[in-house]
Amino acid sequence: MIIAMKPEASEEQIQEVCEQIKKYGYHPHLIRGEERVVIGAVGSGDNKDHLHNLIAVPGVENVVPILQPYKLVNRQLKQEKTTIRVGDLEIGGDRLVVMAGPCSVETREQLMETAIAVKAAGAHILRGGAYKPRTSPYDFQGLEEEGLKLLAEARDKTGLKVVTEVVTTEDTELVAKYADILQVGARNMQNFALLKRLGKINKPVLLKRGMSSTIKELLLSAEYIASHGNHQVMLCERGIRTFETATRNTLDISAVPLLQELSHLPVIVDPSHATGKRSLVSPLAKASIAAGADGLIIEVHPRPQEAWSDGPQSLTLPAFAELMQTIKPYVELESRRLN
């Protein structure tokens, strides 16, 4: 339920509504806009009719039900788009944010070479996997904490923020110690124990869509994180599994405007995993910008032919620099900026 306060509502009246919401067994969630305060009443209280009766409380302008099961991430609750701050970087604003780096952190030399190059090309965030949940148990699984330390070193050297994947609840605090943004991979999108733990971490979360997950399921996974206290969530479209075999996955480009219609959270697109082919990364990056994406996450490797994972979809360093130049007109056309 959404309780919209009048523009002139006092702080005492706002707090009175919050207390009434708690009394009925719900949790109040305040959204302070430029003109008015909106309060979301979420949870499973004793009687929704009680919430409807709040229309009679002084300072209340309207009471509207939220029909979808995802309440906190719903656009109904918050019309203004959420922006997430990572240090001095804002995600979800007028800047298109680019995350770039290797699928896996392999060696110090590989990571530093990549970080310096993507920084010079205009990337804002360094991506790299220290923990790698792979389909085959015999594939490279990541350097774990040593990889996290290398990512932190690359951040210190270049000034880039760091995004890396967290795989288990046990590793959450350790990854949060080193990373600026914690990524939830496609295979873990419905790992509810992990999502709950991330709800208690004061770090932004990049939530990737599961390979066979619906939009509703993605938003409900984001709701798990938000409902446990962490509202710094970004949604990532990374391609879904369809009948098509010519590409690794099928990029659901319609998900970008649809997610922004349904939710106030920033939307990031991963054209690398969506295709599995480096030749398709640039065209789909442009399409994602045109569809309204708030950012891109792109795999880059100094020598893709030697990559320990995902070499076929990784751009070379010169190819990434070229991509950053070719997307500029598309970014400007959408009234956004790269720098």
C-alpha positions in Angstrom: 0.0 0.0 0.0 1.2 3.5 -0.8 0.3 6.4 1.5 0.9 9.7 -0.3 1.2 12.6 2.1 0.1 16.2 1.3 2.9 18.6 0.2 2.3 20.6 3.4 2.3 17.6 5.7 4.3 18.2 8.8 7.0 15.8 10.1 4.8 15.0 13.1 2.0 13.9 10.8 4.4 11.8 8.7 5.6 10.1 11.9 2.1 9.5 13.1 1.3 7.7 9.9 4.4 5.6 10.3 3.4 4.6 13.8 -0.1 3.6 12.6 1.4 1.5 9.9 3.6 -0.3 12.5 0.6 -0.7 14.7 -1.2 -2.6 12.0 1.8 -5.0 11.6 3.4 -3.5 8.5 6.7 -1.8 7.9 6.8 1.8 6.8 9.2 2.8 4.0 9.7 6.5 3.5 10.4 8.0 0.1 11.2 11.7 0.4 10.6 13.4 -2.9 11.2 17.0 -3.9 7.5 17.9 -3.4 6.0 15.4 -1.0 6.7 12.3 1.1 5.3 8.9 0.0 5.2 6.1 2.5 5.1 2.4 1.5 3.5 0.0 3.9 5.0 -3.4 3.2 4.7 -6.8 4.8 1.8 -9.0 5.9 -0.1 -7.1 8.5 -3.3 -7.9 10.2 -5.8 -6.1 7.9 -5.3 -4.1 4.7 -8.6 -2.2 5.4 -6.8 -0.5 8.3 -4.4 0.9 5.8 -7.2 2.2 3.7 -8.5 4.0 6.8 -5.3 6.1 6.9 -7.0 8.4 4.4 -8.7 10.0 7.3 -5.4 10.8 9.1 -4.4 14.5 9.0 -1.7 15.1 6.3 -2.6 12.1 4.2 -3.6 12.9 0.6 -4.3 9.4 -0.8 -3.9 5.7 -0.2 -3.3 3.4 -3.2 -2.7 -0.3 -3.3 0.5 -1.8 -4.9 -0.9 -4.6 -7.0 2.4 -6.3 -7.8 4.2 -8.6 -5.3 7.4 -6.6 -5.5 6.6 -3.5 -3.4 9.8 -1.7 -2.6 11.4 -1.8 -6.1 8.1 -0.9 -7.7 7.8 2.2 -9.8 4.4 2.9 -8.1 6.2 3.4 -4.8 8.8 5.7 -6.2 8.3 7.6 -9.4 11.7 9.2 -9.3 14.5 7.0 -10.6 16.9 5.7 -8.0 20.5 6.7 -8.3 23.2 4.8 -6.6 26.4 6.4 -5.4 29.7 4.5 -5.5 32.2 7.0 -4.1 32.0 10.0 -6.4 30.4 8.0 -9.2 26.6 8.0 -9.7 24.8 5.2 -11.4 21.3 5.8 -12.7 21.8 9.5 -13.5 22.6 11.2 -16.7 26.0 9.4 -17.1 26.2 6.1 -18.9 28.4 4.0 -16.6 30.7 1.4 -18.2 32.1 -1.5 -16.3 34.9 -3.4 -18.0 37.5 -6.1 -17.4 38.2 -9.8 -17.6 35.8 -12.6 -16.8 38.4 -14.0 -14.4 41.2 -12.4 -12.5 44.1 -14.6 -13.7 47.4 -12.9 -12.8 48.6 -9.6 -11.5 50.1 -8.7 -14.9 46.8 -9.6 -16.8 44.6 -7.5 -14.4 46.9 -4.5 -14.2 47.3 -4.3 -17.9 43.6 -4.5 -18.4 42.7 -2.0 -15.7 45.1 0.6 -17.0 43.9 0.2 -20.6 40.1 0.3 -19.8 40.7 3.3 -17.5 42.5 5.1 -20.4 39.6 4.3 -22.7 37.0 5.8 -20.4 35.7 3.0 -18.3 34.4 3.9 -14.8 34.4 0.5 -13.0 36.7 -2.5 -13.2 35.0 -5.9 -13.4 36.8 -9.2 -12.7 35.8 -12.5 -11.1 37.7 -13.7 -8.1 35.1 -16.4 -7.4 33.8 -18.1 -10.6 30.9 -20.5 -10.4 31.3 -22.5 -13.6 29.1 -25.1 -15.3 31.8 -27.7 -15.2 33.6 -28.5 -11.9 36.8 -28.9 -13.8 36.9 -25.4 -15.2 38.9 -22.6 -13.5 37.0 -21.5 -10.3 38.9 -18.3 -9.5 41.8 -17.1 -7.3 39.3 -16.3 -4.5 40.8 -13.9 -1.9 44.1 -13.5 -3.8 42.0 -12.3 -6.7 40.1 -9.9 -4.5 43.5 -8.4 -3.3 44.6 -7.9 -6.9 41.3 -6.1 -7.7 41.9 -3.8 -4.7 45.4 -3.2 -5.9 44.2 -2.3 -9.4 41.7 0.1 -7.8 44.4 1.8 -5.9 46.6 2.1 -9.0 43.9 3.4 -11.4 41.1 4.9 -9.3 38.5 2.6 -10.9 35.8 1.3 -8.7 35.6 -2.5 -8.5 32.7 -4.9 -9.1 33.1 -8.6 -8.5 30.9 -11.6 -7.9 29.9 -13.1 -4.5 28.9 -16.7 -4.6 28.1 -17.8 -1.1 26.7 -16.3 2.1 30.0 -17.3 3.9 32.1 -15.2 1.5 29.8 -12.1 1.6 31.7 -10.1 4.2 35.0 -11.0 2.7 34.0 -9.8 -0.8 32.4 -6.7 0.7 35.7 -5.9 2.4 37.5 -5.6 -1.0 34.7 -4.7 -3.6 32.8 -1.5 -4.2 29.9 -3.3 -5.8 28.9 -7.0 -5.1 27.6 -8.9 -8.1 25.1 -11.7 -8.0 25.6 -14.0 -11.0 22.8 -15.4 -13.1 23.1 -18.8 -11.4 22.6 -17.2 -8.0 19.7 -14.9 -8.8 17.3 -17.0 -6.7 19.8 -18.0 -4.0 17.5 -16.5 -1.4 19.9 -17.0 1.5 22.5 -15.0 -0.3 20.0 -12.3 -1.3 19.0 -11.9 2.4 22.6 -11.6 3.5 23.2 -8.9 0.8 20.2 -7.1 2.2 22.2 -6.5 5.4 25.4 -5.3 3.6 25.9 -1.6 3.1 27.2 -2.0 -0.5 25.6 -1.7 -3.9 24.5 -4.9 -5.5 24.5 -5.7 -9.2 21.8 -8.4 -9.6 22.0 -10.4 -12.9 18.9 -11.9 -14.4 18.9 -15.7 -14.3 19.3 -17.4 -17.6 15.7 -18.8 -17.6 14.1 -16.2 -15.3 11.2 -13.9 -16.0 11.1 -10.2 -15.4 8.9 -10.7 -12.4 11.3 -13.2 -10.9 14.2 -10.8 -11.3 12.2 -8.0 -9.6 11.2 -10.3 -6.8 14.9 -11.2 -6.2 15.7 -7.5 -6.0 12.8 -7.2 -3.5 14.5 -9.8 -1.3 17.6 -7.6 -1.0 15.6 -4.4 -0.5 13.2 -6.0 2.0 16.2 -6.8 4.2 17.4 -3.3 4.3 19.7 -2.7 1.3 18.0 -0.5 -1.4 21.2 0.0 -3.5 20.3 -2.6 -6.2 21.0 -2.5 -9.9 19.3 -4.9 -12.3 21.4 -6.5 -15.1 20.0 -8.0 -18.3 22.6 -10.5 -19.5 20.7 -12.6 -22.0 18.3 -15.5 -21.4 18.2 -19.1 -22.6 16.0 -19.6 -25.7 15.8 -22.2 -28.5 18.4 -20.2 -30.5 21.9 -21.8 -30.6 23.7 -19.3 -32.9 24.5 -17.2 -29.8 25.4 -18.1 -26.2 22.2 -16.5 -25.0 19.5 -14.2 -26.4 19.7 -10.6 -25.3 16.2 -9.5 -24.2 16.5 -5.9 -25.3 12.9 -5.2 -24.5 13.7 -5.9 -20.8 15.5 -2.6 -20.5 12.6 -0.2 -21.1 10.2 -2.7 -19.4 12.3 -2.9 -16.2 12.5 0.9 -16.1 8.7 1.1 -16.6 8.1 -1.4 -13.7 10.9 -0.4 -11.4 12.8 2.7 -10.2 16.1 0.8 -10.1 19.0 1.4 -12.5 19.3 -1.1 -15.4 22.7 -2.4 -16.7 23.2 -4.6 -19.8 25.8 -7.2 -20.3 26.2 -7.7 -24.1 29.2 -10.0 -23.6 27.4 -12.8 -21.8 24.3 -12.1 -23.9 26.0 -13.2 -27.1 29.2 -15.1 -26.4 30.6 -13.5 -29.5 32.9 -10.5 -29.5 31.7 -9.4 -32.9 28.2 -8.8 -31.5 29.2 -6.9 -28.4 29.5 -3.5 -30.1 26.2 -3.6 -32.0 24.3 -4.8 -28.9 26.0 -2.2 -26.7 24.6 0.5 -29.0 21.2 -1.1 -29.0 21.2 -1.2 -25.2 22.1 2.5 -25.0 19.2 3.3 -27.4 16.9 1.2 -25.3 17.7 3.4 -22.3 20.3 1.3 -20.3 22.0 3.1 -17.4 25.2 1.2 -18.0 27.1 -1.5 -19.7 29.3 -4.4 -18.3 31.8 -5.6 -20.9 34.4 -8.4 -20.8 37.9 -7.2 -21.9 41.1 -9.2 -21.9 44.6 -8.2 -23.2 44.9 -11.6 -25.0 41.5 -13.3 -25.3 43.0 -16.3 -27.1 44.8 -17.0 -23.8 41.9 -16.3 -21.4 41.2 -18.8 -18.7 37.5 -18.3 -19.2 35.1 -16.6 -21.8 37.8 -15.7 -24.3 35.5 -15.8 -27.4 33.3 -13.0 -26.0 36.1 -10.8 -24.6 37.2 -7.7 -26.4 40.9 -6.9 -26.9 42.2 -3.7 -25.4 42.2 -1.8 -28.7 38.7 -3.1 -29.5 37.4 -1.8 -26.2 39.0 1.6 -26.8 37.3 1.6 -30.3 34.0 0.7 -28.7 34.1 3.6 -26.3 34.6 5.9 -29.2 31.8 4.4 -31.4 29.2 4.6 -28.6 29.6 8.3 -28.0 27.1 9.4 -30.6 24.5 7.0 -29.2 25.1 8.2 -25.6 24.7 11.9 -26.8 21.6 11.0 -28.7 20.0 9.7 -25.5 21.0 13.0 -23.7 23.5 11.3 -21.6 27.3 11.6 -21.1 30.2 9.2 -20.7 32.5 11.5 -18.6 
